[in-house]
Amino acid sequence: MAGLTSAIHLASEGYNLILLERYPYPHHKVCGEYVSNEILPYLKSLGVTLPDTVAIDTLQLSTKRGKLLQTKLPLGGFGISRYTFDNALYKKALSLGVSVKFETVKNVTFLKDTFSVYTENENTYSAKVTIGAYGKRSGLDKQLNRNFINKNSPWIGVKAHYVFSEFPENLVALHNFEGGYGGLSKTESGAVNFCYLASYKSFQTVKNIEKFNLKVVARNKFLNQFLRNAQPLFDEPMSIAQVSFESKQAIEGHILMCGDTAGLIHPLCGNGMAMAIHSAKLASERVHTFFRNSDYNRGKMESDYRTEWKNTFSQRIQTGRVLQSILLSTRASNLLMGTITKSPGLIRSLIKRTHGKPISL
Ligand SMILES: Cc1cc2nc3c(=O)[nH]c(=O)nc-3n(C[C@H](O)[C@H](O)[C@H](O)COP(=O)(O)OP(=O)(O)OC[C@H]3O[C@@H](n4cnc5c(N)ncnc54)[C@H](O)[C@@H]3O)c2cc1C
């Protein structure tokens, strides 16, 4: 998402680009598929048109024990599958002349002011600037010797689409269970996306998604009702392992890191896609200035991007960290729900702290 967006942005400015992507489009992806409205002005400015999406303005939150809270979302968002969203960005990039190669990058080096990008097909591409937008985790992180890659990443993500017609279109629901939480929201096809994040510790107790859904996830009465009545549309759920929320660097080996490659916000915030798209804007603007102004050197481009990234996203990531640890503790989440019920303004202010304002152009 960050890679496609920066490709669209820079191609619109007239640059020659190569986008290297591992998997052909369209494809499904483990993601909650709730997108914050903050990105809409920017997508519009890039000329990206999305197929009909589902407008979402209400959040429901439940604890493991079934305490339920509902609130209006300050800015709101929309539901769209990654299958459709990523494909729309891909089509836009192609229409602007971006050269898209379906290859896996295995290493990137920087020598004599030039990047060499090596792929598993034994191709090498040279570039003056490289943006790293390869998501949460990749073999490339090992090659670049990034700090976070050697730390423990004890989280898994699971996602599938279901038919569950009674689920309201305008709702995103976040339900807690032992060691994790799951989000429910509708996508453009009318299917309900059920996506959850769970700790290995909790998952290890059964080691199988079907059993985990029955024995752990369904202990939340709302998820129980969903799993009992919804009809799965995928042959089996998709899953990803080793999801890491460790801090990362926005610049590594002179590469401008974008989206999850620069830092992953906890999924309960529903802001990862907006951050990926926004960070693509920040990086593209720095790159454009770098090429346009001869007195704006690489060092300045890198330090400006690092600072802008930090100023724009650090608070969201930090608040997300705190909220996730509260949500996963039974005592703390009950306490928080009690406080929020008495002062509903608090939840909206917490949501605002994990989101941005509509992206200014
Ligand atoms: C369980 C879960 C639920 C979530 N729910 C939401 C939500 O509801 N709303 C929200 O806004 N965010 C959500 N997120 C976060 C969101 O999915 C990410 O923040 C977002 O996808 C980041 O986009 P990106 O472009 O950085 O990375 P990605 O979308 O992951 O794109 C990275 C791309 O790089 C490719 N790639 C990787 N390695 C290589 C390589 N070596 N060579 C070539 N290509 C490579 C991949 O194939 C992929 O297409 C969720 C995350 C999780 C884990």
Ligand as a Chemical Component Dictionary entry (heavy atoms), coordinates in Angstrom:
data_LIG
# 
_chem_comp.id                   LIG 
_chem_comp.type                 NON-POLYMER 
_chem_comp.pdbx_formal_charge   0 
_chem_comp.three_letter_code    LIG 
# 
loop_
_chem_comp_atom.comp_id 
_chem_comp_atom.atom_id 
_chem_comp_atom.alt_atom_id 
_chem_comp_atom.type_symbol 
_chem_comp_atom.charge 
_chem_comp_atom.model_Cartn_x 
_chem_comp_atom.model_Cartn_y 
_chem_comp_atom.model_Cartn_z 
_chem_comp_atom.pdbx_ordinal 
LIG C1  C1  C 0 -4.228 -8.529 12.233 1  
LIG C2  C2  C 0 -4.092 -7.182 11.600 2  
LIG C3  C3  C 0 -5.224 -6.388 11.380 3  
LIG C4  C4  C 0 -5.101 -5.117 10.814 4  
LIG N1  N1  N 0 -6.205 -4.354 10.619 5  
LIG C5  C5  C 0 -6.104 -3.107 10.100 6  
LIG C6  C6  C 0 -7.250 -2.301 9.874  7  
LIG O1  O1  O 0 -8.399 -2.690 10.096 8  
LIG N2  N2  N 0 -7.063 -1.038 9.383  9  
LIG C7  C7  C 0 -5.824 -0.553 9.089  10 
LIG O2  O2  O 0 -5.726 0.600  8.629  11 
LIG N3  N3  N 0 -4.717 -1.320 9.258  12 
LIG C8  C8  C 0 -4.831 -2.571 9.750  13 
LIG N4  N4  N 0 -3.714 -3.349 9.912  14 
LIG C9  C9  C 0 -2.413 -2.806 9.507  15 
LIG C10 C10 C 0 -2.267 -2.804 7.982  16 
LIG O3  O3  O 0 -2.525 -4.080 7.458  17 
LIG C11 C11 C 0 -0.847 -2.390 7.623  18 
LIG O4  O4  O 0 -0.464 -1.294 8.403  19 
LIG C12 C12 C 0 -0.737 -2.041 6.146  20 
LIG O5  O5  O 0 -0.956 -3.168 5.340  21 
LIG C13 C13 C 0 0.648  -1.486 5.857  22 
LIG O6  O6  O 0 0.849  -1.315 4.492  23 
LIG P1  P1  P 0 2.326  -1.443 3.894  24 
LIG O7  O7  O 0 2.259  -0.935 2.522  25 
LIG O8  O8  O 0 3.296  -0.865 4.844  26 
LIG O9  O9  O 0 2.608  -2.996 3.894  27 
LIG P2  P2  P 0 1.880  -4.137 3.080  28 
LIG O10 O10 O 0 0.497  -3.761 2.753  29 
LIG O11 O11 O 0 2.117  -5.373 3.891  30 
LIG O12 O12 O 0 2.681  -4.215 1.738  31 
LIG C14 C14 C 0 3.986  -4.721 1.676  32 
LIG C15 C15 C 0 4.162  -5.394 0.330  33 
LIG O13 O13 O 0 5.528  -5.744 0.157  34 
LIG C16 C16 C 0 5.605  -7.009 -0.466 35 
LIG N5  N5  N 0 6.926  -7.572 -0.123 36 
LIG C17 C17 C 0 7.361  -7.968 1.093  37 
LIG N6  N6  N 0 8.642  -8.365 1.029  38 
LIG C18 C18 C 0 9.014  -8.198 -0.274 39 
LIG C19 C19 C 0 10.235 -8.453 -0.981 40 
LIG N7  N7  N 0 11.316 -8.932 -0.339 41 
LIG N8  N8  N 0 10.256 -8.183 -2.307 42 
LIG C20 C20 C 0 9.157  -7.692 -2.958 43 
LIG N9  N9  N 0 7.997  -7.458 -2.332 44 
LIG C21 C21 C 0 7.919  -7.696 -1.004 45 
LIG C22 C22 C 0 4.430  -7.771 0.087  46 
LIG O14 O14 O 0 4.042  -8.833 -0.777 47 
LIG C23 C23 C 0 3.359  -6.682 0.206  48 
LIG O15 O15 O 0 2.529  -6.620 -0.933 49 
LIG C24 C24 C 0 -3.810 -4.624 10.454 50 
LIG C25 C25 C 0 -2.675 -5.427 10.662 51 
LIG C26 C26 C 0 -2.809 -6.689 11.231 52 
LIG C27 C27 C 0 -1.579 -7.518 11.453 53 
# 
loop_
_chem_comp_bond.comp_id 
_chem_comp_bond.atom_id_1 
_chem_comp_bond.atom_id_2 
_chem_comp_bond.value_order 
_chem_comp_bond.pdbx_ordinal 
LIG C1  C2  SING 1  
LIG C2  C3  SING 2  
LIG C2  C26 DOUB 3  
LIG C3  C4  DOUB 4  
LIG C4  N1  SING 5  
LIG C4  C24 SING 6  
LIG N1  C5  DOUB 7  
LIG C5  C6  SING 8  
LIG C5  C8  SING 9  
LIG C6  O1  DOUB 10 
LIG C6  N2  SING 11 
LIG N2  C7  SING 12 
LIG C7  O2  DOUB 13 
LIG C7  N3  SING 14 
LIG N3  C8  DOUB 15 
LIG C8  N4  SING 16 
LIG N4  C9  SING 17 
LIG N4  C24 SING 18 
LIG C9  C10 SING 19 
LIG C10 O3  SING 20 
LIG C10 C11 SING 21 
LIG C11 O4  SING 22 
LIG C11 C12 SING 23 
LIG C12 O5  SING 24 
LIG C12 C13 SING 25 
LIG C13 O6  SING 26 
LIG O6  P1  SING 27 
LIG P1  O7  DOUB 28 
LIG P1  O8  SING 29 
LIG P1  O9  SING 30 
LIG O9  P2  SING 31 
LIG P2  O10 DOUB 32 
LIG P2  O11 SING 33 
LIG P2  O12 SING 34 
LIG O12 C14 SING 35 
LIG C14 C15 SING 36 
LIG C15 O13 SING 37 
LIG C15 C23 SING 38 
LIG O13 C16 SING 39 
LIG C16 N5  SING 40 
LIG C16 C22 SING 41 
LIG N5  C17 SING 42 
LIG N5  C21 SING 43 
LIG C17 N6  DOUB 44 
LIG N6  C18 SING 45 
LIG C18 C19 SING 46 
LIG C18 C21 DOUB 47 
LIG C19 N7  SING 48 
LIG C19 N8  DOUB 49 
LIG N8  C20 SING 50 
LIG C20 N9  DOUB 51 
LIG N9  C21 SING 52 
LIG C22 O14 SING 53 
LIG C22 C23 SING 54 
LIG C23 O15 SING 55 
LIG C24 C25 DOUB 56 
LIG C25 C26 SING 57 
LIG C26 C27 SING 58 
# 
